[in-house]
Amino acid sequence: MSRFLETLGLVKRRKSLEPAQLAIEGRPIAVSFRRHAKARRLIMRLSRDRSGVVITLPPRVGRNEALEFAKKSSRWIIERLTVEPAARPLRAGTEILIRGELRQIRHAGSRRGTITLSENAVIVAGDLAHLQRRLIDWLKVEAKRDLVKASEFYAQAMGVSFHRLSVRDQKSRWGSCTSDGILSYSWRLVLAPPFVLDYVAAHEVAHLRHMNHGRGFWRLVLSHCSEASRAKTWLKKHGAELHAYAAIR
């Protein structure tokens, strides 16, 4: 109802909270804020790429109070960031997950050609200096193809439709859905096993009917995606590893 009133101009849309940055032990820490109508207290967690923290605010708590909460929790932040997975550069000879399978990155040794998959390797042609960029560009294309297919499947199954779909390097979410039907996903989902990408697509498409995480929402997700629980467990255990792979800034 509140979204409907917003569209009529009867209720003002709450402005998004501007992110901040802290310096803890000489290390820059990004702080982003999310307001949740059902939150009863401030909740802080590491961002998915482990470059900072995300704070969830109850309706009546302001940004300054949340930022002060982060400052007082500096020891907690540093302790958790020190156990982050080691960065994984994308260069010839290293390994990368693609659709849940570990493959060695190999350079084709030619300046022209495409990127191909063999049984246990991903083979990248082109200038060696551009290998990482070419590989990530290719992964984004592959991710979008998989996500369009999965999203269209669930949209038809759930009786909804979306207007646009994009893939980005999202820091705090694997996917998102707006009230006007725009789906956005992390390209890194193509690194995970297919059942994980499939679940995230089901999750976001379900938001086209339920813009919340209530019983109706979860009933819809679980009735169409039997691997939801398994996928959530996998992301909780391995999600940080996907963000450890190098990214083009």
Helices and strands as residue ranges (DSSP letters): H 2-7, E 20-24, E 27-35, E 43-46, E 52-57, H 63-72, H 74-81, E 95-98, E 101-107, E 115-117, E 121-124, G 128-130, H 131-158, E 164-168, E 175-177, E 182-186, G 187-191, H 194-206, H 215-224, H 228-244
